[in-house]
């Protein structure tokens, strides 16, 4: 099955943060997040395992109390139920995969 980015509905999750759910299946989901400069995702956790890839921009990401600066091409893993947060240091695009799929993102 093919999903077109142009068909993905943009959802403003926070001011300056747009999510597009690109594709989902029974066991995983992939989403694109576009962030303006200075967007802060507060500390949170969820039962979904999350792996992601920074396509463009620069992000400060904290996972389990450890902070990293991501550059384009860097990827990360946030295990299930581990606290994590992020701050866009400049306009950025991230692609995240969640397993199992997030029902709230469908």
CORHUFEN-V668193 format. One record per backbone hydrogen bond with DSSP energy under -1.0 kcal/mol. CO is the residue of the C=O (numbers start at 1). NH is the residue of the N-H. E is the energy in kcal/mol with one decimal. If there is no record, write none. Layout:
# CORHUFEN-V668193
co->CO nh->NH e->E
co->CO nh->NH e->E
This chain:
# CORHUFEN-V668193
co->4 nh->7 e->-1.5
co->5 nh->8 e->-1.3
co->11 nh->19 e->-2.8
co->14 nh->17 e->-2.5
co->16 nh->36 e->-2.4
co->17 nh->13 e->-2.1
co->17 nh->14 e->-1.0
co->18 nh->34 e->-2.6
co->19 nh->11 e->-2.3
co->20 nh->32 e->-2.9
co->23 nh->30 e->-2.9
co->28 nh->25 e->-3.0
co->29 nh->98 e->-2.5
co->30 nh->22 e->-1.9
co->30 nh->23 e->-1.5
co->31 nh->96 e->-2.8
co->32 nh->20 e->-2.5
co->33 nh->94 e->-2.7
co->34 nh->18 e->-2.6
co->35 nh->92 e->-2.5
co->36 nh->39 e->-1.4
co->39 nh->88 e->-2.4
co->41 nh->86 e->-1.7
co->44 nh->84 e->-2.4
co->46 nh->81 e->-3.3
co->49 nh->99 e->-2.1
co->50 nh->78 e->-3.4
co->51 nh->97 e->-3.2
co->52 nh->76 e->-1.9
co->53 nh->95 e->-2.4
co->54 nh->73 e->-3.2
co->56 nh->93 e->-2.1
co->58 nh->89 e->-2.3
co->58 nh->90 e->-1.2
co->59 nh->70 e->-3.3
co->60 nh->87 e->-2.1
co->61 nh->68 e->-2.9
co->62 nh->85 e->-2.2
co->63 nh->66 e->-1.8
co->66 nh->63 e->-2.5
co->68 nh->61 e->-2.7
co->70 nh->59 e->-1.5
co->71 nh->74 e->-2.6
co->74 nh->54 e->-2.8
co->76 nh->52 e->-1.9
co->78 nh->50 e->-2.2
co->79 nh->82 e->-1.6
co->83 nh->64 e->-3.1
co->84 nh->44 e->-2.1
co->85 nh->62 e->-2.6
co->86 nh->41 e->-2.9
co->87 nh->60 e->-3.1
co->88 nh->38 e->-2.3
co->92 nh->35 e->-3.0
co->93 nh->55 e->-2.2
co->93 nh->56 e->-1.4
co->94 nh->33 e->-3.2
co->95 nh->53 e->-2.0
co->96 nh->31 e->-3.1
co->97 nh->51 e->-2.1
co->98 nh->29 e->-1.7
co->99 nh->49 e->-2.9
co->102 nh->105 e->-1.4
co->103 nh->106 e->-1.1
